[in-house]
Structures are given as C-alpha cells and as structure tokens.
Amino acid sequence: MIIKKLFLKDSFILLIILLNALIIFISGFEDLIDSYPQIILIDNLFTLLFIFELTVKLNEWGPKKYFSDNWNIFDFILIILAIPSLVYYLFDFGFINLNFLLVFRILRVFKFFRFIRFIPNIDHLLNGVLRAGRASVLIIVGFLVFNFTVSLFTTFLFKDLSSEYFGNPIISFYSTFKIFTVEGWYDIPDSISEDQSAIISFLVRLYFVVILFFGGIFGLSLVNSIFVDAMISDNNTELEEQVQRLEKKIDFLSKKLDQYFEKEK
C-alpha cells in the first residue's frame, strides 16, 4: 500500500526521473560502461520502475481516466519507447538476429523528457508556443518558399563554381538556409570567389550580402518577432483585462461618490 502511494506521488516520480537521467548521462561514457556493466542494469531497472508506475496508475485510475490526461499519454509513449532496450537486455535471442533492437536503446533517453511535465507553468508555456506557431505559420511558409526560390536560382548560378554548396537544389536549399542563419555565412562566398577575378569576386560577395540581408537579417528577424509577439500576447491580454476591470471599478466608485455628494447637497 505504501509502495502504491509512492508511485502515485509526482515528487517520487520526479526523483526517479532525475536519478535515471544521471544514469543515462553516465552510460554515455563507453569506458565506464566497459568497466562497470552494472550501469546498464541499473538503467533497465529504472525502466521496470516506470512500467510498474504505469501499471499502478492504470489499476488505480482505470484506462479511461488515465488516457484522458495528455501528460499521461506522453508518459505512456515514452515508457513504451524504452521497452525494446529492456527486452534486448533481459532475453538472449541467440537463434535470432535482433541486433536491430540495439538501435532502440537510444530511445531510452526520451524517458528523461518526462521531466518536462514538472516544469512550473509548463501548460501555460506550451499554450503560448502553440499559439505562436499558429500565428507564425504563414510567415514561416513564406520564408521557406523564399528560401526555396533563392536556392534554385543560386543552384543555376553557382553549381559549376561550387558543387559542394550548390551542386543540386537540395544541397543548395541547405546552404542557402545556412547563409540565412548568418553563422559562418561568409565562408561560402569566400570559397566561391577564391580563384576568380576581382570583379567576379565582388559580384559574388555582393550577391550573398543581398540574400543575407533579405533572408537572414530581415526574414528570420520577422519570423522571430512574430513568434515572440504571439508568445507574450497572452500576458498582454491578461494585463489589458486587469486594467479594464480596474477602470470599471474606478468608474463605479466615481459614480457612487458623485451620488453621495449630490445627496449631501
């Protein structure tokens, strides 16, 4: 009964998640794994604890109530993702080649994402992100179309001069986006104009400066500003509502005072 209550307490589950995150972090060091294989055992024991937690909550609340909460669905998915690694560890399938299950071992890292639900005001934050995503979708699509158009044009301009960056539209799309992000953008025009004449070098650099301005400085800044504005709009709305309520109270008090003074006269 005491164990059951423990697994129904969020604080206890949070402690397990943090301890498991520490073990997953340690397991990233191959030398430690070779010296202490028990680390993998401990990680799989944590997976068993999460499965036990899932069983306890399903029995206590029932499937309908449990899956009515989006966070419980999120937890359920993350626990399921960790099971293939546990199966591979517990059973020796020597007669079957199940090496592909080793790929799923990396999925156990997602167990730590359960920590997200314990972040204060996370629902409010996620609602802000969703609202910002909806408000920004058109401008993001427009930015991607602009990136696509510029990358096609740049492919035909520079595919012979720099196949590494603009050899085909897919590579060009990535290279163009890299330029838009501003980080290290100058490496690309410098590499293209390295063996060119002074005039060609100037024109190449000018071309990339122009697309950097419109795509990176202007385009990405616009996307960021709209996204951030939508994120904080809920806070502004709440503040505006508070101000409106305060104004109504002030008007009400002013009318009452006016009525009182009229009676006194």
Backbone hydrogen bonds in HBPLUS format (Angstrom, degrees):
<---DONOR---> <-ACCEPTOR-->    atom                        ^
c    i                          cat <-CA-CA->   ^        H-A-AA   ^      H-
h    n   atom  resd res      DA  || num        DHA   H-A  angle D-A-AA Bond
n    s   type  num  typ     dist DA aas  dist angle  dist       angle   num
A0005-LYS N   A0001-MET O   3.04 MM   4  6.34 154.9  2.11 144.9 150.6     1
A0006-LEU N   A0002-ILE O   2.97 MM   4  6.27 150.2  2.06 145.4 154.1     2
A0007-PHE N   A0003-ILE O   3.10 MM   4  6.41 157.2  2.15 151.7 156.1     3
A0008-LEU N   A0005-LYS O   3.15 MM   3  5.09 149.1  2.25  97.2 106.5     4
A0009-LYS N   A0006-LEU O   3.11 MM   3  5.32 161.2  2.15 106.8 112.7     5
A0013-ILE N   A0009-LYS O   3.23 MM   4  6.55 161.8  2.26 150.7 155.7     6
A0014-LEU N   A0010-ASP O   2.84 MM   4  6.03 154.8  1.90 151.7 158.9     7
A0015-LEU N   A0011-SER O   3.13 MM   4  6.34 150.5  2.23 137.8 144.9     8
A0016-ILE N   A0012-PHE O   3.08 MM   4  6.45 155.9  2.14 148.1 154.0     9
A0017-ILE N   A0013-ILE O   2.95 MM   4  6.21 158.3  2.00 150.0 156.0    10
A0018-LEU N   A0014-LEU O   3.01 MM   4  6.25 160.0  2.05 151.3 155.9    11
A0019-LEU N   A0015-LEU O   3.02 MM   4  6.23 161.3  2.05 150.5 155.6    12
A0020-ASN N   A0016-ILE O   2.87 MM   4  6.02 159.0  1.91 150.2 156.5    13
A0021-ALA N   A0017-ILE O   2.88 MM   4  6.10 147.8  1.99 143.4 152.6    14
A0022-LEU N   A0018-LEU O   3.08 MM   4  6.37 148.5  2.18 142.4 150.1    15
A0023-ILE N   A0019-LEU O   3.09 MM   4  6.45 153.9  2.16 146.3 152.9    16
A0024-ILE N   A0020-ASN O   2.90 MM   4  6.17 158.5  1.94 151.1 157.1    17
A0025-PHE N   A0021-ALA O   2.93 MM   4  6.12 151.8  2.01 143.7 151.5    18
A0026-ILE N   A0022-LEU O   2.99 MM   4  6.28 158.3  2.04 147.5 153.0    19
A0027-SER N   A0023-ILE O   2.88 MM   4  6.11 151.0  1.97 147.0 155.5    20
A0028-GLY N   A0025-PHE O   3.17 MM   3  5.47 156.2  2.23 105.0 112.4    21
A0029-PHE N   A0026-ILE O   3.08 MM   3  5.88 171.5  2.09 124.6 126.7    22
A0032-LEU N   A0029-PHE O   3.08 MM   3  5.49 122.9  2.42 106.6 119.9    23
A0033-ILE N   A0029-PHE O   3.15 MM   4  6.52 153.6  2.23 149.7 157.7    24
A0034-ASP N   A0030-GLU O   2.94 MM   4  6.21 157.1  1.99 152.2 157.7    25
A0035-SER N   A0031-ASP O   3.08 MM   4  6.28 150.3  2.17 141.3 149.2    26
A0036-TYR N   A0032-LEU O   2.67 MM   4  5.69 153.5  1.74 149.3 157.6    27
A0039-ILE N   A0036-TYR O   3.12 MM   3  6.07 174.0  2.13 126.4 128.3    28
A0040-ILE N   A0037-PRO O   3.20 MM   3  5.86 135.1  2.41 115.0 122.3    29
A0042-ILE N   A0038-GLN O   2.86 MM   4  6.20 159.0  1.91 155.8 160.2    30
A0043-ASP N   A0039-ILE O   3.00 MM   4  6.30 156.3  2.06 146.7 153.2    31
A0044-ASN N   A0040-ILE O   3.03 MM   4  6.30 156.7  2.08 149.4 154.8    32
A0045-LEU N   A0041-LEU O   2.91 MM   4  6.22 138.7  2.08 144.1 156.6    33
A0045-LEU N   A0042-ILE O   3.12 MM   3  4.93 122.8  2.46  90.1 105.3    34
A0046-PHE N   A0042-ILE O   3.03 MM   4  6.40 146.7  2.15 146.5 154.7    35
A0047-THR N   A0043-ASP O   3.19 MM   4  6.60 146.5  2.31 138.5 147.6    36
A0048-LEU N   A0044-ASN O   3.03 MM   4  6.36 149.8  2.12 141.2 148.6    37
A0049-LEU N   A0045-LEU O   2.96 MM   4  6.31 147.1  2.07 143.2 152.5    38
A0050-PHE N   A0046-PHE O   2.97 MM   4  6.33 152.0  2.05 148.6 155.7    39
A0051-ILE N   A0047-THR O   2.95 MM   4  6.27 151.1  2.04 146.2 154.5    40
A0052-PHE N   A0048-LEU O   2.88 MM   4  6.12 153.2  1.95 145.0 152.6    41
A0053-GLU N   A0049-LEU O   2.83 MM   4  6.11 151.3  1.91 144.6 153.1    42
A0054-LEU N   A0050-PHE O   2.93 MM   4  6.19 156.4  1.98 144.7 150.6    43
A0055-THR N   A0051-ILE O   2.95 MM   4  6.25 155.5  2.01 146.6 153.0    44
A0056-VAL N   A0052-PHE O   2.90 MM   4  6.15 160.4  1.94 152.5 157.4    45
A0057-LYS N   A0053-GLU O   2.99 MM   4  6.22 166.2  2.01 154.9 158.0    46
A0058-LEU N   A0054-LEU O   2.98 MM   4  6.13 156.4  2.04 148.0 154.7    47
A0059-ASN N   A0055-THR O   3.01 MM   4  6.16 156.7  2.07 147.1 153.2    48
A0060-GLU N   A0056-VAL O   2.88 MM   4  6.02 151.2  1.97 146.2 155.0    49
A0061-TRP N   A0057-LYS O   2.86 MM   4  5.78 168.4  1.87 148.0 151.5    50
A0062-GLY N   A0058-LEU O   2.77 MM   4  4.81 136.0  1.96 120.9 133.8    51
A0066-TYR N   A0062-GLY O   2.99 MM   4  6.08 165.7  2.01 159.3 163.9    52
A0067-PHE N   A0063-PRO O   2.92 MM   4  5.93 171.8  1.92 151.8 153.9    53
A0068-SER N   A0065-LYS O   3.25 MM   3  5.13 151.3  2.34  96.4 104.8    54
A0069-ASP N   A0066-TYR O   3.44 MM   3  6.11 168.4  2.46 113.4 116.7    55
A0072-ASN N   A0069-ASP O   3.08 MM   3  5.32 123.3  2.42 101.1 114.9    56
A0073-ILE N   A0069-ASP O   3.16 MM   4  6.60 151.6  2.25 148.7 156.8    57
A0074-PHE N   A0070-ASN O   2.95 MM   4  6.23 154.3  2.02 144.9 152.1    58
A0075-ASP N   A0071-TRP O   2.89 MM   4  6.19 157.5  1.94 147.7 153.3    59
A0076-PHE N   A0072-ASN O   2.86 MM   4  6.05 158.7  1.90 147.2 153.2    60
A0077-ILE N   A0073-ILE O   3.01 MM   4  6.26 160.0  2.05 151.8 155.7    61
A0078-LEU N   A0074-PHE O   3.17 MM   4  6.42 162.3  2.20 149.6 154.0    62
A0079-ILE N   A0075-ASP O   2.97 MM   4  6.20 152.5  2.05 151.7 159.4    63
A0080-ILE N   A0076-PHE O   2.98 MM   4  6.21 160.9  2.01 150.4 155.6    64
A0081-LEU N   A0077-ILE O   3.00 MM   4  6.24 151.1  2.08 146.8 154.7    65
A0082-ALA N   A0079-ILE O   3.08 MM   3  5.30 139.1  2.26 101.3 112.7    66
A0083-ILE N   A0080-ILE O   3.16 MM   3  5.35 151.2  2.25 105.0 113.4    67
A0086-LEU N   A0083-ILE O   2.93 MM   3  5.00 115.4  2.35 101.3 118.0    68
A0087-VAL N   A0083-ILE O   2.87 MM   4  6.16 158.9  1.92 163.1 169.8    69
A0088-TYR N   A0084-PRO O   3.01 MM   4  6.22 161.7  2.05 148.7 153.1    70
A0089-TYR N   A0085-SER O   3.10 MM   4  6.27 146.2  2.21 139.1 148.2    71
A0090-LEU N   A0086-LEU O   2.95 MM   4  6.15 156.7  2.00 154.0 159.6    72
A0091-PHE N   A0087-VAL O   3.13 MM   4  6.07 159.8  2.17 152.6 156.1    73
A0096-ILE N   A0093-PHE O   3.08 MM   3  5.37 159.3  2.13 109.8 116.4    74
A0101-LEU N   A0098-LEU O   2.93 MM   3  5.70 159.0  1.98 120.3 126.0    75
A0102-LEU N   A0099-ASN O   2.93 MM   3  5.55 154.3  2.00 114.9 122.6    76
A0103-VAL N   A0100-PHE O   3.07 MM   3  5.65 148.8  2.17 110.3 118.2    77
A0104-PHE N   A0101-LEU O   2.88 MM   3  5.27 134.1  2.10 105.7 117.8    78
A0105-ARG N   A0102-LEU O   3.03 MM   3  5.26 153.2  2.10 103.8 112.4    79
A0107-LEU N   A0104-PHE O   2.90 MM   3  5.22 139.6  2.06 105.2 117.1    80
A0108-ARG N   A0105-ARG O   3.14 MM   3  5.70 158.5  2.19 112.6 118.6    81
A0109-VAL N   A0106-ILE O   3.14 MM   3  5.87 161.1  2.18 116.9 122.0    82
A0110-PHE N   A0107-LEU O   3.01 MM   3  5.61 149.1  2.10 113.7 121.3    83
A0111-LYS N   A0108-ARG O   3.06 MM   3  5.65 163.2  2.09 113.9 119.3    84
A0112-PHE N   A0109-VAL O   3.12 MM   3  6.04 155.5  2.18 123.6 127.5    85
A0113-PHE N   A0110-PHE O   2.94 MM   3  5.27 143.4  2.08 106.2 116.8    86
A0114-ARG N   A0111-LYS O   3.14 MM   3  5.86 165.5  2.16 116.1 120.6    87
A0115-PHE N   A0112-PHE O   2.91 MM   3  5.81 168.5  1.93 125.6 129.5    88
A0116-ILE N   A0113-PHE O   2.99 MM   3  5.65 158.3  2.04 116.1 121.8    89
A0117-ARG N   A0114-ARG O   3.33 MM   3  6.02 141.7  2.49 114.1 119.8    90
A0118-PHE N   A0115-PHE O   2.99 MM   3  5.57 155.5  2.05 117.6 125.1    91
A0119-ILE N   A0116-ILE O   3.08 MM   3  5.53 168.4  2.10 117.2 120.7    92
A0122-ILE N   A0119-ILE O   3.19 MM   3  5.41 134.7  2.41 143.2 134.2    93
A0125-LEU N   A0121-ASN O   3.03 MM   4  6.32 155.7  2.09 148.2 155.5    94
A0126-LEU N   A0122-ILE O   2.81 MM   4  6.03 162.1  1.85 153.5 157.8    95
A0127-ASN N   A0123-ASP O   2.94 MM   4  6.08 155.1  2.00 144.8 151.7    96
A0128-GLY N   A0124-HIS O   3.06 MM   4  6.29 147.0  2.17 139.1 147.9    97
A0129-VAL N   A0125-LEU O   2.98 MM   4  6.36 149.1  2.08 145.6 154.3    98
A0130-LEU N   A0126-LEU O   2.90 MM   4  6.19 162.3  1.93 152.7 156.8    99
A0131-ARG N   A0127-ASN O   2.89 MM   4  6.05 158.2  1.94 144.9 151.4   100
A0132-ALA N   A0128-GLY O   2.86 MM   4  6.00 154.6  1.93 143.6 151.0   101
A0133-GLY N   A0129-VAL O   2.81 MM   4  6.03 148.8  1.90 145.3 154.5   102
A0134-ARG N   A0130-LEU O   2.99 MM   4  6.26 158.9  2.03 149.7 154.1   103
A0135-ALA N   A0131-ARG O   3.01 MM   4  6.22 155.3  2.08 144.5 151.7   104
A0136-SER N   A0132-ALA O   2.93 MM   4  5.97 135.7  2.13 139.6 151.0   105
A0137-VAL N   A0133-GLY O   3.06 MM   4  5.89 118.1  2.46 141.7 153.6   106
A0140-ILE N   A0136-SER O   2.86 MM   4  6.00 153.9  1.93 160.8 169.5   107
A0141-VAL N   A0137-VAL O   2.94 MM   4  6.12 158.8  1.99 146.6 152.2   108
A0142-GLY N   A0138-LEU O   2.90 MM   4  6.11 158.5  1.95 145.5 152.0   109
A0143-PHE N   A0139-ILE O   2.91 MM   4  6.08 147.7  2.01 137.4 146.1   110
A0144-LEU N   A0140-ILE O   2.93 MM   4  6.22 155.6  1.99 149.4 155.6   111
A0145-VAL N   A0141-VAL O   2.91 MM   4  6.18 155.6  1.97 150.7 157.5   112
A0146-PHE N   A0142-GLY O   2.95 MM   4  6.16 154.4  2.02 143.8 151.0   113
A0147-ASN N   A0143-PHE O   2.85 MM   4  6.12 155.1  1.92 146.0 153.3   114
A0148-PHE N   A0144-LEU O   2.80 MM   4  6.02 156.7  1.86 146.6 153.2   115
A0149-THR N   A0145-VAL O   2.89 MM   4  6.11 160.9  1.93 150.1 154.6   116
A0150-VAL N   A0146-PHE O   2.96 MM   4  6.12 170.0  1.97 152.9 155.7   117
A0151-SER N   A0147-ASN O   2.89 MM   4  5.98 156.3  1.95 146.4 153.7   118
A0152-LEU N   A0148-PHE O   3.04 MM   4  6.26 153.7  2.11 146.7 152.8   119
A0153-PHE N   A0149-THR O   3.08 MM   4  6.32 167.9  2.09 152.3 155.5   120
A0154-THR N   A0150-VAL O   2.83 MM   4  5.97 158.9  1.87 150.2 156.7   121
A0155-THR N   A0151-SER O   2.89 MM   4  5.97 142.1  2.03 138.5 148.4   122
A0156-PHE N   A0152-LEU O   3.30 MM   4  6.67 160.1  2.34 152.5 154.2   123
A0157-LEU N   A0153-PHE O   3.20 MM   4  6.44 137.0  2.39 137.3 149.4   124
A0158-PHE N   A0154-THR O   2.91 MM   4  5.97 162.4  1.94 154.5 157.2   125
A0159-LYS N   A0155-THR O   2.90 MM   4  5.16 130.9  2.15 148.7 149.2   126
A0162-SER N   A0158-PHE O   2.74 MM   4  5.69 157.7  1.79 159.0 162.9   127
A0165-TYR N   A0162-SER O   3.27 MM   3  5.75 136.7  2.47 107.8 116.2   128
A0166-PHE N   A0162-SER O   2.89 MM   4  5.92 158.9  1.93 155.8 162.7   129
A0167-GLY N   A0163-SER O   3.01 MM   4  3.74 121.4  2.36 119.3 110.6   130
A0172-SER N   A0168-ASN O   2.90 MM   4  6.00 162.4  1.93 159.2 165.0   131
A0173-PHE N   A0169-PRO O   2.81 MM   4  5.86 145.2  1.93 136.9 145.5   132
A0174-TYR N   A0170-ILE O   3.22 MM   4  6.55 160.5  2.26 148.6 152.0   133
A0175-SER N   A0171-ILE O   2.93 MM   4  6.19 164.1  1.95 152.2 157.1   134
A0176-THR N   A0172-SER O   2.80 MM   4  5.90 158.3  1.84 149.9 155.7   135
A0177-PHE N   A0173-PHE O   2.99 MM   4  6.19 157.6  2.04 144.5 150.7   136
A0178-LYS N   A0174-TYR O   2.88 MM   4  6.12 149.9  1.97 146.5 155.5   137
A0179-ILE N   A0175-SER O   3.00 MM   4  6.33 146.5  2.12 142.8 151.2   138
A0180-PHE N   A0176-THR O   2.99 MM   4  6.33 153.0  2.06 146.2 153.8   139
A0181-THR N   A0177-PHE O   3.07 MM   4  6.39 137.0  2.26 143.4 154.1   140
A0182-VAL N   A0179-ILE O   3.00 MM   3  5.34 159.9  2.04 111.6 118.1   141
A0185-TRP N   A0182-VAL O   3.29 MM   3  5.26 170.2  2.30 120.1 117.1   142
A0187-ASP N   A0184-GLY O   3.26 MM   3  5.92 161.4  2.30 117.1 122.0   143
A0188-ILE N   A0185-TRP O   3.34 MM   3  6.13 145.6  2.47 118.0 123.4   144
A0190-ASP N   A0186-TYR O   3.13 MM   4  6.12 155.7  2.20 147.1 154.5   145
A0191-SER N   A0187-ASP O   3.01 MM   4  6.09 151.5  2.09 141.0 147.8   146
A0192-ILE N   A0188-ILE O   3.12 MM   4  6.38 151.4  2.21 150.6 158.6   147
A0193-SER N   A0189-PRO O   3.02 MM   4  6.09 162.3  2.05 149.1 153.1   148
A0196-GLN N   A0193-SER O   3.33 MM   3  5.06 168.3  2.34 103.2 105.7   149
A0201-SER N   A0197-SER O   2.86 MM   4  6.00 162.5  1.89 153.8 159.5   150
A0202-PHE N   A0198-ALA O   2.96 MM   4  6.11 153.5  2.03 141.1 148.2   151
A0203-LEU N   A0199-ILE O   2.95 MM   4  6.23 163.6  1.98 154.2 158.0   152
A0204-VAL N   A0200-ILE O   2.86 MM   4  6.04 160.0  1.90 153.5 159.1   153
A0205-ARG N   A0201-SER O   3.04 MM   4  6.19 168.8  2.05 148.8 151.8   154
A0206-LEU N   A0202-PHE O   2.88 MM   4  6.04 154.8  1.95 147.4 155.5   155
A0207-TYR N   A0203-LEU O   2.91 MM   4  6.05 156.3  1.96 146.2 152.0   156
A0208-PHE N   A0204-VAL O   3.15 MM   4  6.48 161.9  2.18 151.4 155.1   157
A0209-VAL N   A0205-ARG O   2.92 MM   4  6.11 146.7  2.03 145.2 155.0   158
A0210-VAL N   A0206-LEU O   2.98 MM   4  6.21 155.5  2.04 149.8 155.6   159
A0211-ILE N   A0207-TYR O   3.10 MM   4  6.48 166.0  2.12 153.2 155.6   160
A0212-LEU N   A0208-PHE O   2.88 MM   4  5.88 142.7  2.02 135.6 146.6   161
A0213-PHE N   A0209-VAL O   2.94 MM   4  6.14 152.4  2.01 143.7 150.5   162
A0214-PHE N   A0210-VAL O   3.08 MM   4  6.40 168.8  2.09 157.6 158.5   163
A0215-GLY N   A0211-ILE O   2.83 MM   4  5.57 153.5  1.90 136.8 145.6   164
A0216-GLY N   A0212-LEU O   2.72 MM   4  4.93 140.7  1.88 123.3 136.7   165
A0217-ILE N   A0212-LEU O   3.02 MM   5  6.50 151.7  2.10 150.4 159.2   166
A0218-PHE N   A0213-PHE O   2.82 MM   5  5.97 152.0  1.90 157.9 166.7   167
A0219-GLY N   A0214-PHE O   2.99 MM   5  5.80 130.5  2.24 116.6 131.1   168
A0220-LEU N   A0215-GLY O   3.16 MM   5  6.49 135.8  2.37 132.3 141.9   169
A0222-LEU N   A0218-PHE O   3.00 MM   4  6.08 148.1  2.10 142.0 150.0   170
A0223-VAL N   A0219-GLY O   3.08 MM   4  6.43 160.0  2.12 151.3 156.5   171
A0224-ASN N   A0220-LEU O   2.89 MM   4  6.09 165.7  1.91 153.3 156.9   172
A0225-SER N   A0221-SER O   2.90 MM   4  6.03 159.9  1.94 146.3 151.9   173
A0226-ILE N   A0222-LEU O   3.06 MM   4  6.23 164.0  2.08 152.3 155.7   174
A0227-PHE N   A0223-VAL O   3.02 MM   4  6.15 161.0  2.06 149.2 155.0   175
A0228-VAL N   A0224-ASN O   2.88 MM   4  6.03 170.6  1.89 155.9 158.3   176
A0229-ASP N   A0225-SER O   2.92 MM   4  5.93 157.8  1.97 142.6 149.7   177
A0230-ALA N   A0226-ILE O   3.01 MM   4  6.16 154.8  2.08 144.3 150.4   178
A0231-MET N   A0227-PHE O   2.97 MM   4  6.21 144.2  2.10 142.3 153.1   179
A0232-ILE N   A0228-VAL O   3.08 MM   4  6.37 153.8  2.15 153.9 158.2   180
A0233-SER N   A0229-ASP O   3.03 MM   4  5.91 114.8  2.47 134.6 150.2   181
A0235-ASN N   A0232-ILE O   3.05 MM   3  5.33 121.2  2.41 102.7 116.5   182
A0236-ASN N   A0232-ILE O   3.11 MM   4  6.51 155.2  2.17 150.5 157.8   183
A0237-THR N   A0233-SER O   2.83 MM   4  6.05 155.3  1.89 149.5 156.3   184
A0238-GLU N   A0234-ASP O   2.98 MM   4  6.20 159.9  2.02 147.2 152.0   185
A0239-LEU N   A0235-ASN O   3.00 MM   4  6.21 156.1  2.06 144.3 151.0   186
A0240-GLU N   A0236-ASN O   2.87 MM   4  6.09 156.4  1.93 149.4 155.9   187
A0241-GLU N   A0237-THR O   2.92 MM   4  6.18 154.8  1.99 149.0 155.7   188
A0242-GLN N   A0238-GLU O   3.02 MM   4  6.28 152.0  2.10 144.5 151.9   189
A0243-VAL N   A0239-LEU O   2.96 MM   4  6.25 155.4  2.03 147.8 154.6   190
A0244-GLN N   A0240-GLU O   2.92 MM   4  6.17 156.2  1.98 147.3 153.9   191
A0245-ARG N   A0241-GLU O   2.94 MM   4  6.19 157.6  1.99 147.1 152.9   192
A0246-LEU N   A0242-GLN O   2.92 MM   4  6.14 153.3  1.99 144.7 152.4   193
A0247-GLU N   A0243-VAL O   2.87 MM   4  6.13 153.6  1.94 148.6 155.8   194
A0248-LYS N   A0244-GLN O   2.98 MM   4  6.25 155.4  2.04 147.7 153.8   195
A0249-LYS N   A0245-ARG O   3.03 MM   4  6.31 154.2  2.10 144.8 151.5   196
A0250-ILE N   A0246-LEU O   2.94 MM   4  6.21 154.1  2.01 147.5 154.9   197
A0251-ASP N   A0247-GLU O   2.88 MM   4  6.13 158.7  1.93 149.9 155.6   198
A0252-PHE N   A0248-LYS O   2.91 MM   4  6.09 156.1  1.96 145.2 152.1   199
A0253-LEU N   A0249-LYS O   2.91 MM   4  6.14 161.4  1.94 148.2 152.9   200
A0254-SER N   A0250-ILE O   2.86 MM   4  6.04 154.1  1.93 147.0 154.8   201
A0255-LYS N   A0251-ASP O   2.97 MM   4  6.20 157.1  2.03 148.9 154.1   202
A0256-LYS N   A0252-PHE O   3.03 MM   4  6.28 158.5  2.08 147.8 153.8   203
A0257-LEU N   A0253-LEU O   2.89 MM   4  6.11 156.1  1.95 148.2 154.6   204
A0258-ASP N   A0254-SER O   2.91 MM   4  6.14 157.0  1.97 146.8 153.3   205
A0259-GLN N   A0255-LYS O   2.92 MM   4  6.14 160.7  1.95 150.2 155.2   206
A0260-TYR N   A0256-LYS O   2.89 MM   4  6.12 150.1  1.98 142.5 151.3   207
A0261-PHE N   A0257-LEU O   2.97 MM   4  6.22 165.0  1.99 154.5 157.0   208
A0262-GLU N   A0258-ASP O   3.02 MM   4  6.19 151.3  2.10 146.5 154.5   209
A0263-LYS N   A0259-GLN O   3.11 MM   4  6.31 150.8  2.20 142.5 149.4   210
A0264-GLU N   A0260-TYR O   3.03 MM   4  6.35 150.2  2.12 145.0 153.8   211
A0265-LYS N   A0261-PHE O   3.06 MM   4  6.31 143.7  2.20 141.2 149.9   212
